[in-house]
């Protein structure tokens, strides 16, 4: 879904409103057994793809890494809504469905230990702390590779840059990193370079509009965001973690994080 907003507040209002659950069965959600399916259960799947989730009908929602039209992905949701688990699941399935020659990924997180098991895959080119100085060089290097691919001087595997907690990553970055990341978000998918970021709704207003505009696909957690009332301790029975909604055309697609174990 492509944004066409001229003003930051209008864009943020739209994203926050979408992050409030609109799941039609929110008061009686039961995670179906088919959300626990293994890869063989899902049938033959194409190369250069990853599984985003399992839909209501039991079919997989795929991330086509060969088609740039979907753009970069923003996973939006409050605390303990499954953002990190979804990001990890997308990378996990990319490792299972593709060879390291076809797909590589880098992970940046304030808590890199959460992604330690992904480092065991040959597909993983590195897991970094958001606070490391080397992350600056990584973003610049990936933007350079995408630029070389644009001019036909560089080929290689599809690369995913996964940024857990986009706000923490961006809040203290210098201008050069900001410029390279904007370029990567905008032009990366056309050159085999994808970004997937997670974000809490309360930080939407603090991000540059150009960053938000570059995430053409949004995966929204089916839960009430912290932005509604940071001090509200009320629980909402029936709102399940690990369930998400995305928009494809005019249709809302609901899905669960699959379990590949």
C-alpha positions as CSV (number, residue, x, y, z in Angstrom):
1,X,0.0,0.0,0.0
2,X,1.6,3.3,-1.1
3,X,1.4,6.4,1.0
4,X,0.5,9.8,-0.5
5,X,0.7,12.1,2.4
6,X,2.1,15.6,2.3
7,X,2.0,16.2,6.0
8,X,3.5,14.2,8.8
9,X,0.5,14.5,11.2
10,X,-1.9,13.1,8.6
11,X,0.4,10.2,7.9
12,X,0.9,9.5,11.6
13,X,-2.8,9.7,12.4
14,X,-3.5,7.1,9.7
15,X,-0.9,4.7,11.0
16,X,-2.0,5.1,14.6
17,X,-5.6,4.5,13.6
18,X,-4.6,1.4,11.7
19,X,-2.7,0.1,14.7
20,X,-5.9,0.0,16.8
21,X,-7.3,-3.4,16.3
22,X,-9.9,-3.7,13.6
23,X,-9.9,-7.5,13.7
24,X,-13.5,-8.6,13.1
25,X,-13.4,-11.4,15.6
26,X,-11.4,-9.6,18.3
27,X,-13.8,-10.7,21.0
28,X,-13.5,-14.4,20.1
29,X,-10.2,-15.0,18.5
30,X,-8.9,-18.5,18.7
31,X,-5.6,-19.2,17.1
32,X,-6.3,-22.1,14.6
33,X,-4.4,-25.3,14.5
34,X,-3.1,-24.5,11.0
35,X,-1.0,-21.6,12.4
36,X,1.3,-24.4,13.8
37,X,1.9,-25.9,10.4
38,X,5.3,-27.1,9.2
39,X,6.9,-26.1,5.9
40,X,5.9,-29.4,4.2
41,X,2.3,-28.8,5.2
42,X,2.3,-25.5,3.3
43,X,3.2,-27.2,0.0
44,X,5.9,-26.3,-2.5
45,X,6.9,-22.6,-2.2
46,X,8.9,-20.5,-4.6
47,X,12.6,-19.6,-4.3
48,X,13.3,-16.0,-3.4
49,X,10.4,-15.9,-1.0
50,X,9.8,-15.8,2.7
51,X,6.7,-16.6,4.8
52,X,5.1,-13.6,6.5
53,X,2.3,-15.6,8.2
54,X,-0.5,-18.1,7.9
55,X,-3.9,-16.7,6.9
56,X,-7.4,-17.6,8.1
57,X,-7.7,-20.1,5.2
58,X,-4.5,-21.9,6.2
59,X,-2.6,-20.6,3.2
60,X,0.8,-18.8,3.6
61,X,1.1,-15.1,3.1
62,X,4.4,-14.8,1.1
63,X,7.0,-12.1,0.9
64,X,8.2,-12.1,-2.7
65,X,11.8,-11.1,-2.6
66,X,12.0,-10.9,-6.4
67,X,9.2,-8.4,-6.8
68,X,10.0,-4.8,-5.6
69,X,6.5,-3.5,-5.8
70,X,5.7,-4.3,-2.1
71,X,8.5,-2.1,-1.0
72,X,10.1,-2.3,2.5
73,X,8.1,-3.6,5.4
74,X,7.1,-1.9,8.7
75,X,5.9,-4.1,11.6
76,X,3.8,-1.8,13.8
77,X,2.6,-2.7,17.3
78,X,2.8,-2.1,21.0
79,X,4.8,-4.0,23.6
80,X,4.4,-7.8,23.7
81,X,2.3,-8.0,20.5
82,X,4.7,-10.2,18.6
83,X,6.7,-7.7,16.5
84,X,10.1,-9.2,17.3
85,X,8.7,-12.8,16.9
86,X,7.3,-11.9,13.5
87,X,10.5,-10.3,12.3
88,X,12.4,-13.4,13.5
89,X,9.9,-15.7,11.8
90,X,10.3,-13.9,8.4
91,X,14.1,-14.3,8.6
92,X,13.8,-17.9,9.8
93,X,11.6,-18.9,6.8
94,X,13.9,-17.1,4.4
95,X,16.7,-19.3,5.7
96,X,14.6,-22.5,5.2
97,X,13.3,-21.6,1.7
98,X,16.5,-20.3,0.1
99,X,20.2,-21.0,-0.1
100,X,22.8,-18.6,1.3
101,X,23.7,-17.8,-2.3
102,X,20.1,-16.6,-2.9
103,X,19.3,-14.7,0.3
104,X,21.4,-13.1,3.1
105,X,20.4,-10.9,6.0
106,X,21.8,-8.6,8.6
107,X,20.0,-8.0,12.0
108,X,20.3,-4.8,14.1
109,X,18.7,-4.8,17.5
110,X,19.0,-3.1,20.9
111,X,19.1,-6.7,22.3
112,X,21.0,-8.7,19.7
113,X,20.9,-11.8,21.9
114,X,17.3,-12.3,21.0
115,X,18.4,-13.2,17.5
116,X,21.3,-15.4,18.5
117,X,19.9,-18.6,17.0
118,X,19.6,-16.9,13.6
119,X,23.3,-16.4,13.6
120,X,23.8,-20.1,13.2
121,X,22.4,-20.0,9.7
122,X,24.9,-19.4,6.9
123,X,22.4,-16.9,5.5
124,X,23.1,-14.6,8.4
125,X,25.9,-12.1,7.7
126,X,25.8,-10.5,11.1
127,X,23.8,-9.6,14.2
128,X,24.6,-6.1,15.5
129,X,23.7,-4.0,18.5
130,X,21.8,-0.8,17.6
131,X,24.5,1.1,19.5
132,X,27.5,-0.3,17.7
133,X,29.6,2.1,15.6
134,X,29.9,-0.6,13.0
135,X,26.2,-0.3,12.1
136,X,27.0,3.1,10.6
137,X,29.4,1.5,8.2
138,X,27.0,-1.4,7.5
139,X,24.2,1.0,6.3
140,X,26.6,2.9,4.1
141,X,28.0,-0.3,2.7
142,X,24.6,-1.7,1.8
143,X,23.5,1.6,0.2
144,X,26.7,1.4,-1.9
145,X,26.0,-2.2,-3.0
146,X,22.4,-1.2,-4.0
147,X,23.9,1.7,-6.0
148,X,26.3,-0.6,-7.8
149,X,23.5,-3.0,-8.6
150,X,21.4,-0.1,-10.0
151,X,24.2,0.6,-12.4
152,X,24.7,-3.1,-13.2
153,X,28.2,-3.3,-11.5
154,X,27.3,-5.7,-8.7
155,X,25.3,-8.9,-8.5
156,X,24.8,-11.4,-5.7
157,X,22.2,-12.6,-3.2
158,X,19.1,-10.8,-2.1
159,X,19.9,-8.9,1.1
160,X,17.5,-8.2,4.0
161,X,18.4,-5.5,6.6
162,X,16.2,-6.3,9.6
163,X,16.0,-3.5,12.1
164,X,14.4,-4.4,15.4
165,X,13.1,-1.2,17.1
166,X,13.5,1.4,14.3
167,X,13.2,4.3,16.7
168,X,16.2,3.3,18.9
169,X,18.3,2.7,15.8
170,X,17.5,6.1,14.3
171,X,17.3,8.5,17.3
172,X,21.0,9.2,17.6
173,X,22.2,8.6,14.1
174,X,24.2,11.2,12.3
175,X,23.1,12.9,9.1
176,X,25.2,10.6,6.8
177,X,23.6,7.4,8.1
178,X,20.1,9.0,7.8
179,X,20.7,10.0,4.1
180,X,22.0,6.5,3.2
181,X,19.1,4.7,5.0
182,X,16.6,6.9,3.2
183,X,18.2,6.0,-0.1
184,X,18.2,2.3,0.8
185,X,14.6,2.3,1.8
186,X,13.5,4.0,-1.4
187,X,15.7,2.3,-4.0
188,X,16.8,-1.0,-2.3
189,X,13.9,-3.2,-3.3
190,X,14.5,-2.5,-7.0
191,X,18.0,-3.7,-6.5
192,X,17.6,-6.8,-4.4
193,X,17.9,-5.0,-1.1
194,X,15.1,-5.1,1.5
195,X,14.5,-3.4,4.8
196,X,12.2,-4.7,7.5
197,X,11.7,-2.6,10.6
198,X,9.7,-2.9,13.8
199,X,8.2,0.1,15.6
200,X,5.9,1.0,18.5
201,X,3.0,3.4,17.6
202,X,4.0,5.9,20.2
203,X,7.2,6.6,18.3
204,X,5.6,7.3,14.9
205,X,5.5,11.1,15.4
206,X,9.2,11.1,16.2
207,X,10.3,9.6,12.9
208,X,11.1,11.5,9.7
209,X,8.2,11.3,7.3
210,X,10.5,10.2,4.5
211,X,11.4,7.1,6.5
212,X,7.7,6.2,7.0
213,X,6.8,6.9,3.4
214,X,9.4,4.4,2.3
215,X,7.7,1.5,4.1
216,X,5.0,0.6,1.5
217,X,3.9,-2.6,3.3
218,X,2.7,-2.4,6.9
219,X,2.0,-5.4,9.2
220,X,-0.2,-4.1,12.0
221,X,-0.4,-6.0,15.3
222,X,-4.0,-6.8,16.3
223,X,-3.8,-5.1,19.7
224,X,-4.4,-1.7,21.3
225,X,-1.3,0.5,20.9
226,X,0.5,2.2,23.8
227,X,-0.3,5.4,22.0
228,X,-3.9,5.2,23.2
229,X,-3.1,5.5,26.9
230,X,0.4,4.7,28.1
231,X,-0.9,4.5,31.7
232,X,-3.9,2.3,31.0
233,X,-3.6,-1.1,32.6
234,X,-6.9,-2.4,31.4
235,X,-6.7,-5.8,29.7
236,X,-8.5,-6.7,26.5
237,X,-9.6,-10.3,26.5
238,X,-9.7,-11.9,23.1
239,X,-7.0,-9.7,21.6
240,X,-4.3,-12.2,20.8
241,X,-0.6,-11.6,20.5
242,X,1.2,-12.9,17.4
243,X,-1.8,-12.0,15.2
244,X,-1.5,-9.3,12.5
245,X,-3.4,-7.5,9.8
246,X,-2.1,-6.1,6.5
247,X,-3.7,-4.4,3.5
248,X,-3.5,-5.9,0.0
249,X,-5.4,-3.6,-2.4
250,X,-8.8,-2.9,-0.7
251,X,-8.7,-6.1,1.3
252,X,-7.6,-6.6,4.9
253,X,-5.7,-9.8,5.4
254,X,-5.4,-11.3,8.9
255,X,-2.6,-13.8,9.7
256,X,-0.8,-15.6,12.4
257,X,2.9,-16.0,13.0
258,X,3.6,-19.6,11.9
259,X,5.5,-22.2,14.0
260,X,8.1,-24.0,12.0
261,X,9.4,-26.2,14.8
